[in-house]
């Protein structure tokens, strides 16, 4: 383990990250919220000063390999949310530090779970900061840093450690160029969504916040009643399309922009993703006929909630806790499936579900015909054995983490649906769950201990377990290689 290199790059990225606090400071200044301006500037200065010494001192050996990349990612994803909690806490707008950390972790991991009972009591600067953490965390704090900082040999190790999904490749030959390409696509799509929301009559500030929450598939709202506050079909359909778009693998957009539209449209994961969304919408509409008898209303609420839950955004326009049990179970299943690999969405990822389904199919065929040789394929190519084993290992870790978390969360003695769905929604970075953590409720009633457990669940889900496990492994830190 190259500890000096880890410390150096960690501090360099943290110093550059301190500049992020200047943006909500400017927003606060625009609205004359000078106390918030002071808090954001103090946090920015504090983070920069603490990180600067090690960022300036460059060790002789700065090589970064997979191990170092995983550790840097894990440590950074602990440091950023803790630093991001300071403005909430120091301003007094979230008095409890644990609550502030929970809110910050939820923001950066794009989960969208909240402990706030009165969202509108926050200042404009703090509301903007909540949504901005979604936007930064959606694509990844390291991807942003890689796009800005000078190139390094370990760039792709950092991107692989942070980017979600079973397969992480390059959009372009250079990792730094890939990072910039990702953020250009991400930024342009966010701007387009903001403009569309403004055209629908949503105020500019609200449009920017909701566009960032949609882009990061996070779901933090700025109104106590959520998207339902606007009561606009146009806004809901724009957000539905936006959430679905940001749940697509960004390499698909890159292929389309570079003229490979047919290749993009033939992508298996994209097709399965859209089919699942369509089938789920039809099933929920069929079950909800007794609630929304008019077809247009039924479709409006069903398609919005399907897009919101499957992409792990978590916006809400209707209280699905009042829907039939069947509809709730469809949404619950979508929480597990999640969005596409390489998107800002959470969940297991559609690509993993496809691989697991094909693995089961292969196992059954080989059981029936032991002498035959079956090869798993993905996009008309033989699938790498390492990828398949990686998916199976991740699923085992995923289930194990869920069971341990459920046991720990149960100490608060809430009903099973509340405890189980709170764990599921945090690990999958969804936001709302069922019962006491449903779309019209939040996580404020949990104890500090459980909030810490759920915060780690959000981090495990966002980083897909391995970086956190590597960081907590003593043998990794003792290793010299």
C-alpha positions as CSV (number, residue, x, y, z in Angstrom):
1,X,0.0,0.0,0.0
2,X,1.5,3.3,-1.1
3,X,0.2,5.3,1.9
4,X,1.9,8.6,1.0
5,X,0.4,8.5,-2.5
6,X,-3.0,7.8,-1.1
7,X,-2.7,10.7,1.4
8,X,-1.4,13.0,-1.4
9,X,-4.1,12.4,-3.9
10,X,-6.8,12.3,-1.2
11,X,-5.7,15.8,0.0
12,X,-5.4,17.2,-3.6
13,X,-8.9,16.1,-4.4
14,X,-10.2,17.4,-1.1
15,X,-8.6,20.8,-1.7
16,X,-10.2,21.0,-5.1
17,X,-13.5,19.9,-3.5
18,X,-13.4,22.8,-1.1
19,X,-14.2,25.1,-4.1
20,X,-17.6,23.4,-4.3
21,X,-18.7,25.3,-1.2
22,X,-18.3,28.6,-3.0
23,X,-21.2,27.9,-5.3
24,X,-23.9,27.7,-2.6
25,X,-22.2,30.7,-1.0
26,X,-22.8,32.7,-4.1
27,X,-26.5,31.5,-4.2
28,X,-26.8,32.5,-0.5
29,X,-25.4,36.0,-1.4
30,X,-27.9,36.4,-4.2
31,X,-30.7,35.9,-1.7
32,X,-29.1,38.0,1.0
33,X,-28.5,35.1,3.4
34,X,-25.3,36.4,4.8
35,X,-25.1,33.9,7.7
36,X,-25.2,31.1,5.2
37,X,-22.5,32.8,3.1
38,X,-20.3,33.0,6.1
39,X,-20.8,29.3,7.0
40,X,-20.0,28.1,3.5
41,X,-16.9,30.3,3.2
42,X,-15.7,29.1,6.7
43,X,-16.2,25.4,5.7
44,X,-14.4,26.0,2.3
45,X,-11.5,27.6,4.0
46,X,-11.3,25.0,6.8
47,X,-11.3,22.0,4.4
48,X,-8.7,23.7,2.2
49,X,-6.4,24.6,5.0
50,X,-6.5,21.1,6.6
51,X,-5.8,19.4,3.3
52,X,-3.3,21.8,1.8
53,X,0.0,20.6,3.5
54,X,-0.2,17.0,2.3
55,X,-1.6,18.2,-1.1
56,X,1.5,20.3,-1.7
57,X,4.0,17.7,-0.5
58,X,4.5,15.3,-3.4
59,X,5.9,11.9,-2.5
60,X,8.6,10.4,-4.7
61,X,6.5,7.4,-5.6
62,X,3.0,8.6,-6.8
63,X,1.9,5.4,-8.6
64,X,-1.7,4.5,-8.1
65,X,-2.9,0.9,-8.6
66,X,-6.2,-0.8,-7.9
67,X,-5.7,-1.1,-4.2
68,X,-4.8,2.5,-3.7
69,X,-7.6,3.6,-6.0
70,X,-10.2,1.7,-3.9
71,X,-8.9,3.1,-0.7
72,X,-8.8,6.7,-2.0
73,X,-12.4,6.4,-3.2
74,X,-13.7,4.9,0.1
75,X,-11.9,7.5,2.2
76,X,-13.0,10.4,0.0
77,X,-16.6,9.2,0.1
78,X,-16.4,9.4,3.9
79,X,-14.7,12.7,4.0
80,X,-16.9,14.5,1.5
81,X,-20.2,13.8,3.3
82,X,-18.8,14.7,6.7
83,X,-17.5,18.0,5.3
84,X,-20.8,18.4,3.4
85,X,-22.7,18.1,6.7
86,X,-20.8,21.0,8.3
87,X,-22.9,23.8,6.7
88,X,-26.2,22.2,7.8
89,X,-24.8,21.8,11.4
90,X,-22.9,25.1,11.8
91,X,-25.8,27.1,10.5
92,X,-28.1,25.5,13.0
93,X,-30.6,24.6,10.3
94,X,-30.0,20.9,11.2
95,X,-29.0,21.1,14.9
96,X,-28.0,17.4,15.3
97,X,-24.6,16.5,13.8
98,X,-25.6,12.9,13.1
99,X,-28.8,14.2,11.4
100,X,-26.6,16.6,9.3
101,X,-24.3,13.7,8.3
102,X,-27.2,11.5,7.4
103,X,-28.6,14.3,5.2
104,X,-25.2,14.9,3.6
105,X,-24.5,11.2,3.0
106,X,-28.0,10.9,1.5
107,X,-27.3,13.8,-0.8
108,X,-23.8,12.7,-2.1
109,X,-24.9,9.1,-2.5
110,X,-28.0,10.4,-4.4
111,X,-30.3,8.4,-2.0
112,X,-32.7,11.2,-1.2
113,X,-33.7,9.9,2.2
114,X,-34.2,12.8,4.6
115,X,-34.7,13.5,8.3
116,X,-36.2,17.0,7.6
117,X,-39.8,17.4,8.7
118,X,-40.0,21.0,7.3
119,X,-37.9,21.3,4.2
120,X,-39.1,24.8,3.3
121,X,-37.6,26.1,6.6
122,X,-34.1,25.8,5.1
123,X,-32.5,28.8,3.5
124,X,-32.1,29.0,-0.3
125,X,-28.4,28.4,0.0
126,X,-29.0,25.2,2.1
127,X,-31.7,24.0,-0.3
128,X,-29.3,24.5,-3.2
129,X,-26.5,22.7,-1.4
130,X,-28.7,19.7,-0.7
131,X,-29.6,19.4,-4.4
132,X,-26.0,20.2,-5.5
133,X,-24.7,17.3,-3.5
134,X,-26.9,15.1,-5.7
135,X,-25.5,16.6,-8.8
136,X,-21.9,16.2,-7.7
137,X,-22.4,12.7,-6.2
138,X,-24.4,11.4,-9.2
139,X,-21.6,11.3,-11.6
140,X,-19.0,11.0,-8.8
141,X,-16.8,13.3,-6.9
142,X,-13.7,11.5,-8.2
143,X,-14.9,11.7,-11.8
144,X,-15.2,15.5,-11.4
145,X,-11.8,15.7,-9.8
146,X,-10.2,13.6,-12.6
147,X,-11.8,15.9,-15.1
148,X,-10.2,18.9,-13.5
149,X,-6.9,17.7,-12.0
150,X,-3.8,16.8,-14.1
151,X,-3.7,13.3,-15.6
152,X,-2.1,10.5,-13.7
153,X,-1.3,6.8,-14.3
154,X,-3.9,5.7,-11.7
155,X,-6.8,7.7,-13.2
156,X,-8.7,4.7,-14.5
157,X,-8.2,2.8,-11.2
158,X,-10.0,5.7,-9.5
159,X,-12.8,5.7,-12.1
160,X,-13.3,2.0,-11.9
161,X,-13.4,2.1,-8.1
162,X,-16.1,4.8,-8.1
163,X,-18.2,4.1,-11.2
164,X,-21.2,1.9,-10.7
165,X,-21.8,-1.4,-12.6
166,X,-20.2,-4.7,-13.3
167,X,-18.2,-3.4,-16.2
168,X,-16.4,-0.1,-16.4
169,X,-14.6,0.9,-19.5
170,X,-13.2,4.0,-21.2
171,X,-15.3,6.2,-23.5
172,X,-12.1,7.5,-24.9
173,X,-8.4,6.3,-24.8
174,X,-7.6,8.5,-21.8
175,X,-9.2,8.4,-18.4
176,X,-9.1,12.1,-18.0
177,X,-10.8,12.7,-21.3
178,X,-13.4,10.1,-20.5
179,X,-14.2,12.0,-17.2
180,X,-14.5,15.3,-19.1
181,X,-16.7,13.7,-21.7
182,X,-19.0,12.2,-19.0
183,X,-19.4,15.6,-17.3
184,X,-20.0,17.5,-20.5
185,X,-22.9,15.1,-21.4
186,X,-24.1,15.2,-17.8
187,X,-23.9,19.0,-17.7
188,X,-25.7,19.6,-21.0
189,X,-28.5,17.2,-20.1
190,X,-28.9,19.0,-16.8
191,X,-29.1,22.4,-18.5
192,X,-31.7,21.1,-21.0
193,X,-33.8,19.7,-18.2
194,X,-33.6,23.0,-16.4
195,X,-34.8,24.9,-19.4
196,X,-37.7,22.5,-20.0
197,X,-38.8,22.9,-16.4
198,X,-38.7,26.7,-16.7
199,X,-40.8,26.6,-19.8
200,X,-43.3,24.6,-17.8
201,X,-43.7,27.5,-15.4
202,X,-41.5,26.3,-12.6
203,X,-39.4,29.1,-11.0
204,X,-35.7,29.2,-12.1
205,X,-34.4,28.3,-8.6
206,X,-36.8,25.4,-8.3
207,X,-36.0,24.3,-11.8
208,X,-32.2,24.2,-11.1
209,X,-32.6,22.3,-7.8
210,X,-35.0,19.7,-9.3
211,X,-32.8,19.3,-12.5
212,X,-29.8,18.6,-10.3
213,X,-31.9,16.2,-8.2
214,X,-33.1,14.4,-11.3
215,X,-29.6,14.4,-13.0
216,X,-28.1,12.7,-9.9
217,X,-31.3,10.5,-9.6
218,X,-31.3,11.7,-6.0
219,X,-34.7,13.1,-5.3
220,X,-34.2,15.8,-2.7
221,X,-37.1,18.3,-3.2
222,X,-37.4,21.8,-2.0
223,X,-41.2,21.7,-1.1
224,X,-42.8,19.8,1.8
225,X,-45.3,18.2,-0.6
226,X,-42.6,17.4,-3.2
227,X,-43.4,17.5,-6.9
228,X,-47.1,17.4,-6.1
229,X,-46.8,21.0,-5.0
230,X,-46.7,22.2,-8.7
231,X,-49.7,20.0,-9.8
232,X,-48.5,20.2,-13.4
233,X,-48.8,17.3,-15.9
234,X,-46.2,18.9,-18.1
235,X,-43.6,19.2,-15.2
236,X,-44.3,15.6,-14.2
237,X,-43.9,14.2,-17.7
238,X,-40.6,16.2,-18.2
239,X,-39.3,14.8,-14.9
240,X,-40.4,11.3,-15.9
241,X,-38.5,11.5,-19.1
242,X,-35.5,13.1,-17.4
243,X,-35.3,10.4,-14.7
244,X,-35.6,7.7,-17.3
245,X,-32.8,9.3,-19.4
246,X,-30.4,9.7,-16.4
247,X,-31.0,6.0,-15.6
248,X,-29.5,5.0,-18.9
249,X,-25.8,4.1,-19.3
250,X,-24.0,7.2,-20.3
251,X,-21.9,5.3,-22.9
252,X,-25.2,5.0,-24.8
253,X,-25.4,8.7,-25.1
254,X,-21.7,8.9,-26.1
255,X,-22.4,6.3,-28.9
256,X,-25.4,8.2,-30.1
257,X,-23.5,11.5,-30.2
258,X,-20.6,10.0,-32.1
259,X,-22.9,8.6,-34.8
260,X,-23.3,5.0,-33.6
261,X,-27.0,5.3,-33.1
262,X,-27.8,1.8,-34.3
263,X,-25.2,0.3,-31.9
264,X,-26.7,2.3,-29.0
265,X,-30.3,1.2,-29.8
266,X,-29.2,-2.5,-30.0
267,X,-27.9,-2.4,-26.5
268,X,-29.5,-5.3,-24.6
269,X,-29.4,-3.5,-21.2
270,X,-31.2,-0.5,-22.6
271,X,-33.9,-2.6,-24.2
272,X,-34.5,-4.7,-21.0
273,X,-34.5,-1.4,-18.9
274,X,-37.2,0.1,-21.1
275,X,-39.3,-3.1,-21.2
276,X,-39.2,-3.5,-17.4
277,X,-40.4,0.1,-17.0
278,X,-43.2,-0.4,-19.6
279,X,-44.4,-3.6,-18.1
280,X,-44.3,-2.2,-14.5
281,X,-46.3,0.8,-15.6
282,X,-49.0,-1.4,-17.2
283,X,-49.2,-3.7,-14.2
284,X,-49.6,-0.7,-11.8
285,X,-52.2,0.9,-14.0
286,X,-54.2,-2.3,-14.0
287,X,-54.1,-2.6,-10.2
288,X,-54.8,1.1,-9.6
289,X,-58.0,1.4,-11.7
290,X,-60.0,1.6,-8.5
291,X,-58.0,4.6,-7.3
292,X,-57.5,6.5,-10.6
293,X,-60.4,5.6,-12.9
294,X,-59.4,8.1,-15.6
295,X,-56.8,6.6,-18.0
296,X,-54.7,9.8,-18.3
297,X,-54.6,10.2,-14.5
298,X,-53.8,6.6,-13.9
299,X,-50.9,6.7,-16.5
300,X,-49.6,10.0,-15.2
301,X,-49.1,8.7,-11.6
302,X,-48.0,5.2,-12.5
303,X,-45.3,6.1,-15.1
304,X,-43.9,8.9,-12.9
305,X,-43.6,6.6,-9.9
306,X,-42.1,3.7,-11.9
307,X,-39.5,6.0,-13.4
308,X,-38.8,7.6,-10.0
309,X,-38.3,4.3,-8.2
310,X,-36.5,2.3,-10.9
311,X,-34.0,5.0,-11.4
312,X,-33.6,5.4,-7.6
313,X,-34.6,9.1,-7.8
314,X,-37.4,9.0,-5.2
315,X,-39.5,11.9,-6.3
316,X,-43.2,11.5,-5.6
317,X,-46.5,12.9,-6.9
318,X,-48.8,10.5,-5.2
319,X,-48.7,8.5,-1.9
320,X,-48.1,5.0,-3.2
321,X,-48.4,3.7,0.4
322,X,-52.2,4.1,-0.3
323,X,-52.0,2.1,-3.5
324,X,-53.0,-1.6,-3.6
325,X,-50.5,-4.1,-2.2
326,X,-49.8,-5.4,-5.7
327,X,-48.7,-2.0,-6.9
328,X,-46.5,-1.5,-3.9
329,X,-44.8,-4.9,-4.5
330,X,-44.1,-4.0,-8.1
331,X,-42.4,-0.8,-6.9
332,X,-40.5,-2.8,-4.2
333,X,-39.2,-5.1,-6.9
334,X,-38.1,-2.2,-9.0
335,X,-36.1,-0.9,-6.0
336,X,-33.9,-4.0,-6.2
337,X,-33.5,-4.0,-10.0
338,X,-32.5,-0.4,-10.3
339,X,-31.2,1.5,-13.3
340,X,-28.6,0.7,-15.9
341,X,-24.9,0.2,-15.2
342,X,-22.9,3.3,-15.9
343,X,-25.8,5.6,-15.0
344,X,-26.4,7.8,-12.0
345,X,-29.1,5.4,-10.8
346,X,-28.9,2.9,-8.0
347,X,-30.1,-0.7,-7.3
348,X,-28.5,-3.9,-8.4
349,X,-28.4,-2.6,-12.0
350,X,-30.2,-4.1,-15.0
351,X,-27.0,-5.4,-16.4
352,X,-26.4,-7.5,-13.3
353,X,-29.9,-8.8,-13.4
354,X,-29.4,-9.9,-17.0
355,X,-26.1,-11.6,-16.2
356,X,-27.6,-13.5,-13.2
357,X,-30.6,-14.6,-15.3
358,X,-28.3,-15.9,-18.1
359,X,-26.1,-17.6,-15.5
360,X,-29.1,-19.5,-14.1
361,X,-30.2,-20.3,-17.6
362,X,-26.8,-21.7,-18.4
363,X,-26.7,-23.7,-15.2
364,X,-30.1,-25.3,-16.0
365,X,-29.0,-26.2,-19.5
366,X,-25.7,-27.7,-18.3
367,X,-27.6,-29.7,-15.7
368,X,-29.8,-31.2,-18.5
369,X,-26.9,-31.6,-21.0
370,X,-23.7,-32.0,-19.0
371,X,-21.6,-32.7,-22.1
372,X,-22.6,-29.5,-23.9
373,X,-20.6,-26.3,-23.5
374,X,-22.6,-23.1,-23.1
375,X,-21.0,-19.7,-23.3
376,X,-22.5,-16.6,-21.7
377,X,-22.8,-13.7,-24.1
378,X,-23.2,-10.0,-23.7
379,X,-23.8,-7.7,-26.7
380,X,-22.9,-10.6,-29.1
381,X,-19.6,-11.2,-27.3
382,X,-18.5,-13.9,-25.0
383,X,-18.8,-12.6,-21.4
384,X,-15.6,-12.6,-19.4
385,X,-15.6,-15.1,-16.5
386,X,-14.3,-12.5,-14.1
387,X,-17.3,-10.3,-14.8
388,X,-19.7,-13.2,-14.1
389,X,-17.9,-14.1,-10.9
390,X,-17.8,-10.4,-9.9
391,X,-21.6,-10.2,-10.3
392,X,-22.2,-13.3,-8.2
393,X,-19.8,-12.1,-5.5
394,X,-21.4,-8.7,-5.4
395,X,-24.8,-10.3,-5.0
396,X,-23.6,-12.3,-2.0
397,X,-22.1,-9.2,-0.4
398,X,-25.3,-7.3,-1.1
399,X,-27.5,-9.9,0.6
400,X,-25.1,-10.3,3.5
401,X,-24.9,-6.6,4.1
402,X,-28.7,-6.3,3.9
403,X,-29.2,-9.0,6.5
404,X,-26.7,-7.6,8.9
405,X,-28.1,-4.1,8.5
406,X,-31.7,-5.4,9.1
407,X,-30.5,-6.9,12.3
408,X,-28.9,-3.7,13.5
409,X,-31.8,-1.5,12.4
410,X,-34.3,-3.7,14.2
411,X,-33.0,-2.4,17.6
412,X,-35.3,0.6,17.2
413,X,-38.2,-1.9,17.3
414,X,-40.2,-0.6,14.3
415,X,-42.4,-2.9,12.3
416,X,-40.8,-5.2,9.7
417,X,-41.9,-3.3,6.6
418,X,-40.4,-0.1,8.0
419,X,-37.1,-1.7,9.1
420,X,-36.7,-3.8,6.0
421,X,-37.7,-1.2,3.4
422,X,-35.4,1.4,5.2
423,X,-32.5,-0.9,4.7
424,X,-33.4,-1.7,1.1
425,X,-34.0,1.9,0.1
426,X,-30.7,3.0,1.6
427,X,-28.6,0.3,0.1
428,X,-30.2,0.8,-3.3
429,X,-30.0,4.6,-2.9
430,X,-33.7,5.0,-3.6
431,X,-35.0,7.4,-0.9
432,X,-38.5,6.6,0.3
433,X,-39.5,3.1,1.5
434,X,-42.7,1.7,3.0
435,X,-44.8,2.4,6.1
436,X,-43.0,4.7,8.5
437,X,-40.4,5.6,5.8
438,X,-43.0,5.9,3.0
439,X,-43.3,8.8,0.4
440,X,-45.2,11.0,2.9
441,X,-42.9,10.2,5.8
442,X,-39.1,10.3,6.5
443,X,-36.3,9.0,8.6
444,X,-36.3,11.5,11.5
445,X,-37.7,9.0,14.1
446,X,-34.7,6.6,14.0
447,X,-32.1,6.7,16.7
448,X,-28.6,8.1,16.1
449,X,-27.2,4.6,16.0
450,X,-29.6,3.4,13.3
451,X,-29.0,6.6,11.3
452,X,-25.3,5.9,11.3
453,X,-26.0,2.3,10.1
454,X,-28.2,3.5,7.3
455,X,-25.6,6.1,6.4
456,X,-23.0,3.4,5.9
457,X,-25.6,1.4,3.9
458,X,-26.0,4.4,1.6
459,X,-22.2,4.5,1.1
460,X,-22.0,0.7,0.6
461,X,-24.7,1.0,-2.0
462,X,-23.2,3.9,-3.9
463,X,-19.7,2.4,-4.0
464,X,-21.1,-1.2,-4.4
465,X,-19.5,-2.6,-1.3
466,X,-15.9,-3.4,-2.4
467,X,-14.1,0.0,-1.7
468,X,-15.5,0.3,1.8
469,X,-14.6,-3.4,2.6
470,X,-11.1,-2.8,1.2
471,X,-10.7,0.4,3.3
472,X,-11.8,-1.4,6.5
473,X,-9.5,-4.4,5.9
474,X,-6.4,-4.2,8.2
475,X,-4.4,-6.5,5.9
476,X,-4.6,-3.9,3.1
477,X,-3.0,-1.2,5.3
478,X,-0.3,-3.6,6.4
479,X,0.6,-4.6,2.9
480,X,3.6,-3.1,1.3
481,X,2.6,-4.0,-2.2
